[in-house]
């Protein structure tokens, strides 16, 4: 595996960990308690790694919502065809 491929895998893994941590924290404490520090700690990533992937907490939540909407659209597609 090349260094570029390894870096891409690492970035994808960081994004996945951040999103999973965000879901867990939202379930536990809701949106008001969501912070970059809380997400970082839960995801086990550094502040630098977080900010390389997302500019802020809102961007993480936005990506999470887009992912949910895409899954819903995929699941609902057979109903409308």
N, C-alpha and C positions, 0 to 999 in steps of 0.2 A: 504494500500500500504506500502511495506517495505521501509526502508531507502535506500536500494540498488536500488530498482525500482524507487524511487523518484530521486535519483542521476542520474540514466540513463536517465530518462525523462528530467531532467534539462540539462544534457549534450547534448542531442539530440536537445532540444529547443535552446540552445546556438549556436550549429552548424548551425541550420536552420536560426536563426537571423543573424549570421555572413555572411552566404552565400547570404541571401536576401539583406543585406546591401551592400555587394560587388557588386551584380548585379546593384543595384541602382546607386552606385558610378561610376561604369564602364560606365553606360549609360549617366550619367551626365558629367563626366570629363575625361573618358578614362583611360587607364592603367597607364599612366605616373603620374597621380595625386593620385594613390591608395596608402594609407598608413595604417599601423596598427591603428594609432590614429584615422584616419578618419573612418575606418570600425568600431572600438570600439564605437565611438561616435554615428554613425548612428544606429548601432545594439543595443545600450544601454547596452553593456556588459563591464565588467572591463578588464583591461589588463591581469590580472591573468586568468580570464575566457577564454579570447581569446587564450592565450598561452597554456592552458590546452587542447584545441581542435586542434590548428594548430601551427606548429613551426614558420611560417612566412606567409607573404602575398602570396607568390608563391604557398604555399600548399593550400590556400583557392581557388586561381584561378585554380589550377590543379584539385581540387575536383569539382569545378563548371564545368570545361570542360569535365571531365569524366561523370558527370551527364548528360550533354547535349548530349554527344556521345552515352550514353546508351539509352536515350530517342529517339534519331534519329534511332538507330539500331532497337529498338522495333517498332517504327512507320514504318520503311522501310521493316521489315521482311516479311510482306505479299506480297510485290512486287517481292520477290525473291523465293517464295515457290511455 
